[in-house]
Amino acid sequence: MIHKTQVGIVGAGPSGLLLSRLLALQGIDSIIVERQSRDYVEGRIRAGVLEQGTMDLLDEAEVGERMHAEGLLHGGVELCFNGKRHPIDFVELTGGKTVMVYGQTEVTKDLNNALDAAGAQMVYEAEAVTVDEFDSDQPFIRYRKDGEAHEIQCDYIAGCDGFHGVTRRSIPADRIELFERVYPFSWLGILAETPPVSDELIYANSDRGFALFSMRSKTLSRLYIQCAPDEEIDEWSDDRIWEELAHRLDEEGAKKLTPAPLLEKSITPMRSFVAEPMRFGNMFLVGDAAHIVPPTGAKGLNLAASDVRYLSRALVDYYRKGDDGRLDRYSENCLRRIWKAQRFSWWLTTLMHRFPEASPFERRTQLAELDFVTGSEIGARSLAENYVGLPFDD
């Protein structure tokens, strides 16, 4: 069966859904193809911190109502080291900017509901997805559904299918350059129905390693522990997790930590990754298909939204004005912002984690830098400006 549309989107994560929604509001047709089920996509526990630019883009997509009603605005973070917490005030340091804690699962549900209401074309549980002829004027996406072969003919393909997706893998090796840093640790993440220990996120650097104390609501905590990359989830009992979290927090925070049954538990490897360029003929890589950041800087979902912002505006210019200038600059504009976010995420990861090979000298310099960041307006402002999100170039 042959289908025709203007933009074929591979992947129904937040970036693919957001792109489809923004294009639809401008009268541009798209079809989304996703290999997983809708329940699986909506149930994935992922990022939860939204920059102001991402919030603005969700408002532009007319899906921000529940986010503003249920999300938690945050005006800063706390850095914990040497047993003490130090606040970084975003509002004061950035002229009033904040971030919002609102889970990626909720963003995905809001976008799916809006697309459903508008009658968007979404294909879940598609099998054998391929992208072909993306160097031509009529690229296409092929897949199978319920035993039947389908082909989507389109003007452009948006590869929103993540790090392991088919779009980047379809690009010949001599046309793409990959940059990667794999870190010598992972994050053990848990979700628990227990109140957060602080109103703000706490980034803790301890002699036992890093820990992050975050939240999804006033009664739901999202917590992370640095662990070895080869550890198995079964090695971490609930009691061990709560004990380790208390060890890595300051004394006052540890007293407020209330153990509760775990709703979710997983281990995530840590890497930095960038693919260049992000355009190949009439196919564009978007989000995790093109870049991965360690979650320390809370940039993953926000960078994906940034890519969508650039691509949606470029496609609107093309279809409304016949102007392909922004399409030509898509890769350049995205990568400029991506590498700045990569630098920040790498820096914050290096600052907060214990590296197995680190010498006592390096440990002392790490603590000295934390002291500089928390005790210097220049250091604190640099962290704050990067955390809340740098301005867009175009």
C-alpha positions as CSV (number, residue, x, y, z in Angstrom):
1,M,0.0,0.0,0.0
2,I,1.3,3.4,-1.0
3,H,0.8,6.5,1.2
4,K,1.8,10.1,0.3
5,T,2.6,13.0,2.7
6,Q,4.8,16.0,2.9
7,V,7.0,14.9,5.9
8,G,7.6,11.3,6.9
9,I,8.6,11.0,10.5
10,V,10.4,7.9,11.9
11,G,9.9,7.7,15.6
12,A,7.1,8.6,18.0
13,G,9.1,9.8,20.9
14,P,8.7,13.5,22.1
15,S,10.7,14.9,19.1
16,G,8.7,13.1,16.4
17,L,5.4,13.9,18.1
18,L,6.3,17.5,18.7
19,L,7.5,18.0,15.1
20,S,4.3,16.5,13.7
21,R,2.1,18.7,16.0
22,L,4.0,21.9,15.1
23,L,3.8,21.1,11.4
24,A,0.1,20.3,11.6
25,L,-0.7,23.7,13.2
26,Q,0.9,25.3,10.1
27,G,-1.0,23.1,7.6
28,I,1.8,20.7,6.8
29,D,1.0,17.0,6.6
30,S,3.0,14.3,8.2
31,I,2.9,10.6,9.0
32,I,4.6,9.1,12.0
33,V,6.0,5.5,11.9
34,E,7.0,3.9,15.2
35,R,8.3,0.3,15.8
36,Q,7.2,0.1,19.4
37,S,3.7,0.1,20.9
38,R,2.1,3.3,22.1
39,D,1.9,2.0,25.7
40,Y,5.7,1.2,25.6
41,V,6.5,4.7,24.2
42,E,4.3,6.5,26.8
43,G,5.6,4.4,29.6
44,R,9.3,5.0,29.2
45,I,10.8,6.8,32.2
46,R,13.1,9.5,30.8
47,A,14.0,13.1,31.3
48,G,12.1,15.5,33.5
49,V,13.7,18.9,33.5
50,L,12.4,21.4,30.8
51,E,14.2,24.6,29.8
52,Q,12.2,27.7,29.2
53,G,12.7,27.3,25.5
54,T,11.2,23.9,25.6
55,M,8.3,25.1,27.7
56,D,7.7,27.9,25.1
57,L,7.8,25.4,22.3
58,L,5.2,23.1,24.0
59,D,3.0,26.2,24.4
60,E,3.5,27.0,20.7
61,A,2.3,23.4,20.0
62,E,-0.8,24.1,22.2
63,V,0.0,21.3,24.6
64,G,1.2,23.2,27.6
65,E,-1.9,23.5,29.7
66,R,-1.4,20.4,31.9
67,M,2.4,21.1,32.1
68,H,1.7,24.5,33.6
69,A,-0.9,23.1,36.0
70,E,1.1,20.1,37.2
71,G,4.7,20.9,36.5
72,L,7.0,22.2,39.2
73,L,8.9,25.4,38.5
74,H,12.4,25.5,39.9
75,G,14.5,28.6,40.4
76,G,17.8,26.9,41.1
77,V,19.7,23.8,42.2
78,E,21.8,22.8,45.1
79,L,25.4,21.5,44.9
80,C,26.4,19.2,47.8
81,F,30.0,18.5,48.6
82,N,32.1,18.1,51.7
83,G,28.9,17.4,53.6
84,K,27.3,20.8,52.9
85,R,24.7,22.1,50.3
86,H,25.3,25.3,48.3
87,P,22.4,26.9,46.4
88,I,22.7,28.2,42.8
89,D,20.0,30.8,42.3
90,F,18.9,30.7,38.6
91,V,16.4,33.5,39.0
92,E,18.9,36.0,40.4
93,L,21.8,34.9,38.1
94,T,20.0,34.8,34.8
95,G,17.5,37.7,35.1
96,G,14.5,35.6,36.1
97,K,14.8,32.4,34.2
98,T,13.6,29.1,35.6
99,V,13.3,25.4,34.6
100,M,10.4,23.1,35.1
101,V,10.2,19.5,36.3
102,Y,7.6,17.7,34.2
103,G,8.3,14.1,33.1
104,Q,9.0,13.1,29.5
105,T,6.2,10.5,29.9
106,E,3.7,13.3,30.5
107,V,5.0,15.4,27.6
108,T,4.6,12.3,25.3
109,K,1.0,11.7,26.6
110,D,0.1,15.4,26.0
111,L,1.4,15.4,22.5
112,N,-0.3,12.0,21.6
113,N,-3.6,13.3,23.0
114,A,-3.4,16.5,20.9
115,L,-2.4,14.5,17.8
116,D,-5.3,12.1,18.3
117,A,-7.8,14.9,18.7
118,A,-6.6,16.4,15.4
119,G,-6.7,13.1,13.5
120,A,-3.0,12.8,13.0
121,Q,-1.6,9.8,11.1
122,M,0.4,7.6,13.5
123,V,1.5,4.1,12.9
124,Y,2.6,2.2,16.0
125,E,4.1,-1.3,16.0
126,A,5.5,-1.0,12.5
127,E,7.9,-3.7,11.5
128,A,10.9,-3.8,9.2
129,V,11.1,0.0,8.9
130,T,13.5,1.3,6.3
131,V,14.3,4.7,4.7
132,D,15.3,4.8,1.1
133,E,16.2,7.3,-1.7
134,F,16.7,10.1,0.8
135,D,19.1,11.8,-1.7
136,S,16.3,12.0,-4.3
137,D,13.4,14.5,-4.6
138,Q,11.0,11.7,-3.4
139,P,12.4,9.8,-0.5
140,F,10.3,7.1,1.1
141,I,9.8,5.1,4.2
142,R,8.9,1.4,4.0
143,Y,7.4,-0.8,6.8
144,R,5.2,-3.7,7.4
145,K,2.0,-3.6,9.5
146,D,-0.2,-6.6,10.3
147,G,1.6,-8.6,7.6
148,E,1.0,-5.9,4.9
149,A,3.8,-3.9,3.1
150,H,3.5,-0.1,3.2
151,E,5.4,2.7,1.5
152,I,5.2,6.4,2.5
153,Q,6.3,8.7,-0.3
154,C,7.3,12.1,1.0
155,D,9.2,15.3,0.4
156,Y,11.4,15.0,3.5
157,I,12.2,12.4,6.2
158,A,12.7,13.3,9.8
159,G,14.8,10.7,11.7
160,C,13.4,11.0,15.2
161,D,14.0,7.3,16.0
162,G,16.7,7.6,18.7
163,F,20.3,6.4,19.1
164,H,19.5,2.8,17.9
165,G,17.1,3.8,15.2
166,V,17.2,3.0,11.5
167,T,17.7,6.5,10.0
168,R,21.3,7.1,11.2
169,R,22.2,3.5,10.5
170,S,21.1,3.9,6.9
171,I,23.7,6.6,6.2
172,P,26.9,5.4,4.4
173,A,29.9,5.5,6.8
174,D,31.9,7.8,4.5
175,R,29.2,10.5,4.7
176,I,29.0,10.8,8.5
177,E,31.4,11.5,11.3
178,L,30.8,10.2,14.8
179,F,32.2,11.6,18.0
180,E,31.9,9.7,21.3
181,R,33.0,9.6,24.9
182,V,32.0,6.7,27.0
183,Y,32.2,7.3,30.8
184,P,33.6,4.8,33.3
185,F,30.3,4.7,35.3
186,S,26.6,4.3,35.0
187,W,23.5,5.8,36.7
188,L,21.2,3.6,38.8
189,G,17.9,5.4,38.7
190,I,14.8,4.8,40.8
191,L,11.3,6.2,41.0
192,A,9.7,6.1,44.5
193,E,6.5,7.4,46.0
194,T,8.2,9.5,48.6
195,P,8.4,13.3,49.1
196,P,11.6,15.1,47.7
197,V,14.2,15.9,50.4
198,S,14.4,19.5,49.1
199,D,12.4,22.0,47.1
200,E,15.3,22.1,44.6
201,L,17.3,19.4,42.8
202,I,20.4,18.4,44.7
203,Y,23.6,17.4,42.9
204,A,25.8,15.6,45.3
205,N,29.5,14.9,45.0
206,S,30.7,12.5,47.7
207,D,33.7,10.3,48.4
208,R,31.4,7.4,47.5
209,G,30.4,8.9,44.2
210,F,27.7,11.1,42.6
211,A,24.0,11.1,43.5
212,L,21.1,13.2,42.2
213,F,18.0,14.0,44.2
214,S,15.2,15.0,41.9
215,M,11.5,14.7,41.7
216,R,8.4,14.2,39.4
217,S,5.9,15.8,41.9
218,K,5.6,16.8,45.5
219,T,5.1,13.2,46.4
220,L,7.1,11.4,43.8
221,S,11.0,11.3,43.9
222,R,13.3,10.5,41.0
223,L,16.8,9.5,42.4
224,Y,20.1,8.5,40.9
225,I,23.3,6.9,42.2
226,Q,26.6,6.6,40.3
227,C,27.5,3.0,40.0
228,A,30.1,0.9,38.1
229,P,29.2,0.3,34.4
230,D,29.3,-3.5,34.8
231,E,27.0,-3.8,37.8
232,E,23.7,-5.7,37.5
233,I,20.4,-4.3,38.8
234,D,19.9,-7.4,41.0
235,E,23.0,-6.4,43.0
236,W,21.1,-3.4,44.3
237,S,18.5,-4.3,46.9
238,D,16.0,-1.6,48.0
239,D,17.7,-1.4,51.4
240,R,21.2,-0.9,49.8
241,I,19.8,1.8,47.5
242,W,18.3,3.9,50.3
243,E,21.4,3.4,52.5
244,E,23.7,4.6,49.7
245,L,21.5,7.6,48.9
246,A,21.8,8.6,52.6
247,H,25.5,8.2,52.6
248,R,25.9,10.5,49.6
249,L,23.8,13.3,51.0
250,D,24.4,15.9,53.7
251,E,23.3,15.1,57.2
252,E,20.2,17.3,57.2
253,G,19.1,15.9,53.8
254,A,19.7,12.3,54.9
255,K,17.3,12.8,57.8
256,K,14.6,13.9,55.4
257,L,15.1,11.0,53.1
258,T,12.1,8.7,53.6
259,P,12.5,5.2,52.1
260,A,9.6,3.8,50.2
261,P,8.8,0.9,47.8
262,L,10.4,1.4,44.4
263,L,8.1,2.0,41.4
264,E,10.9,1.7,38.9
265,K,14.6,0.7,38.9
266,S,17.1,0.7,36.0
267,I,20.7,1.2,35.2
268,T,21.7,3.7,32.4
269,P,25.2,3.8,30.8
270,M,26.7,7.3,30.4
271,R,28.0,8.6,27.1
272,S,28.5,11.7,25.1
273,F,27.8,11.3,21.3
274,V,27.4,13.5,18.3
275,A,26.9,12.7,14.6
276,E,27.8,15.2,12.0
277,P,26.3,16.4,9.8
278,M,22.5,16.1,10.6
279,R,21.2,16.5,7.0
280,F,21.6,13.9,4.3
281,G,19.9,14.9,1.1
282,N,16.2,15.2,2.1
283,M,16.6,13.4,5.4
284,F,17.2,15.1,8.7
285,L,18.4,13.6,12.0
286,V,16.6,14.9,15.0
287,G,17.3,14.4,18.8
288,D,18.9,11.2,20.0
289,A,19.4,9.9,16.4
290,A,22.1,12.6,16.2
291,H,23.3,13.2,19.7
292,I,23.4,11.8,23.2
293,V,24.4,13.7,26.3
294,P,25.0,12.4,29.8
295,P,21.9,13.2,31.8
296,T,23.8,15.3,34.4
297,G,23.1,18.6,32.6
298,A,19.4,17.8,31.9
299,K,19.9,18.5,28.1
300,G,18.7,15.4,26.3
301,L,15.0,16.2,25.8
302,N,15.8,19.9,25.6
303,L,18.3,19.4,22.8
304,A,15.7,17.2,20.9
305,A,13.2,20.0,21.3
306,S,15.8,22.5,20.0
307,D,16.3,20.4,16.8
308,V,12.5,20.3,16.3
309,R,12.3,24.1,16.7
310,Y,15.0,24.6,14.0
311,L,13.5,21.9,11.6
312,S,9.8,22.9,12.0
313,R,10.6,26.6,11.3
314,A,12.8,25.6,8.3
315,L,10.0,23.4,6.8
316,V,7.4,26.2,7.4
317,D,9.6,28.6,5.5
318,Y,9.9,26.1,2.6
319,Y,6.3,25.2,2.3
320,R,4.9,28.7,2.9
321,K,7.5,30.9,1.1
322,G,9.5,28.5,-1.1
323,D,12.6,29.5,1.0
324,D,15.0,26.7,1.8
325,G,17.6,28.8,3.5
326,R,16.8,27.5,6.9
327,L,16.8,23.9,5.7
328,D,20.3,24.4,4.3
329,R,21.4,25.8,7.7
330,Y,19.6,23.2,9.8
331,S,22.7,21.1,10.6
332,E,24.9,24.1,11.3
333,N,22.4,25.8,13.6
334,C,21.7,22.6,15.5
335,L,25.3,21.5,15.9
336,R,26.4,24.9,17.2
337,R,23.9,24.6,20.1
338,I,24.5,20.8,20.5
339,W,28.3,21.2,21.1
340,K,27.7,24.0,23.7
341,A,25.3,21.6,25.5
342,Q,27.8,18.8,25.1
343,R,30.5,20.9,26.7
344,F,28.3,21.8,29.6
345,S,27.1,18.3,30.2
346,W,30.7,16.9,30.0
347,W,31.9,19.6,32.4
348,L,29.1,19.1,35.0
349,T,29.6,15.3,34.7
350,T,33.3,15.7,35.3
351,L,32.7,18.1,38.2
352,M,30.2,15.9,40.1
353,H,31.4,12.3,39.6
354,R,34.2,10.2,41.0
355,F,36.4,8.8,38.2
356,P,38.0,5.4,39.0
357,E,41.4,6.6,37.7
358,A,41.4,10.0,39.5
359,S,44.4,10.7,41.6
360,P,44.3,12.5,45.0
361,F,45.5,15.6,43.3
362,E,42.6,15.5,40.8
363,R,40.2,14.9,43.6
364,R,41.4,18.0,45.4
365,T,41.2,20.1,42.2
366,Q,37.6,18.9,41.7
367,L,36.6,20.1,45.1
368,A,38.4,23.4,44.5
369,E,36.4,23.9,41.4
370,L,33.2,23.2,43.2
371,D,34.2,25.7,45.8
372,F,34.9,28.2,43.0
373,V,31.5,27.6,41.3
374,T,29.5,28.0,44.5
375,G,31.6,30.8,45.9
376,S,32.0,33.0,42.8
377,E,29.3,34.9,41.0
378,I,31.1,34.3,37.7
379,G,31.2,30.5,38.3
380,A,27.7,30.3,39.5
381,R,26.3,32.4,36.6
382,S,28.0,30.2,34.0
383,L,26.4,27.1,35.5
384,A,23.0,28.8,35.8
385,E,23.0,30.3,32.2
386,N,23.9,26.9,30.7
387,Y,21.4,25.0,32.9
388,V,18.3,27.1,32.1
389,G,19.2,27.0,28.4
390,L,21.3,29.2,26.1
391,P,19.5,31.5,23.5
392,F,18.7,30.3,20.0
393,D,20.8,31.6,17.2
394,D,18.2,31.6,14.5
